[in-house]
């Protein structure tokens, strides 16, 4: 494969690596946001439970208790939804990481081909140069012996 085509292929594959890295960063960001949401909901639930406990000690009517209990149940549901989103985000991070690694391997393979091609071209150039020096040396030898 000519060097120009290898360079084009390398740029193409490198662009795909950059896109995969961007997708991975976005997936990791989404995961972190969901993790923060889960922590926030859990913290709020804990705070609300403390309020319920405090109000229970002071005395609470059944309607207020039912209201507290219903709201805590809503927080539990929200927590479950965020956990689902968190698991999905984690799976997306793993998928994007695999894609990035696979694409990075492709770039490394192209780089290896480029390296081999450059070595081959350098070897051909060295042989040409050596042949030229051999011809010069032969001509000088012939001239001296005349």
Secondary structure as the mmCIF struct_conf table of DSSP 4:
data_model
#
loop_
_struct_conf.conf_type_id
_struct_conf.id
_struct_conf.beg_label_comp_id
_struct_conf.beg_label_asym_id
_struct_conf.beg_label_seq_id
_struct_conf.end_label_comp_id
_struct_conf.end_label_asym_id
_struct_conf.end_label_seq_id
HELX_RH_AL_P HELX_RH_AL_P1 UNK A 3 UNK A 58
HELX_RH_AL_P HELX_RH_AL_P2 UNK A 62 UNK A 145
#
